[in-house]
């Protein structure tokens, strides 16, 4: 995994990555289509934010 050069504090990066993991776990257990779409959208946004951490510099 590339080392992040983000100016975010370490705890904020950790919180974001934890949030991504929690959304993935939640998405795997949801059967309601509406909830799945909502969580999938949140996950997509969180993944985009996490991706920025490895491309900032």
Steps between C-alpha positions, in 0.01 A plus 500: 500500500647838407596724786266790546636851486171648614493786743217327685596386848561128539185453708287660227646268236439204731141613561436524127641155429302357792186661360566335162538160668179551698307599188625191316392277788162670521447475125563126508217442746229731363226353285275805452574647154448859617738459794755324278497793256543751783787310659661433162495874428656575839763235438581641157548848649716367784714299257550808285612695806735218603644487149583871524714421806738294289514744209552826688845633506 
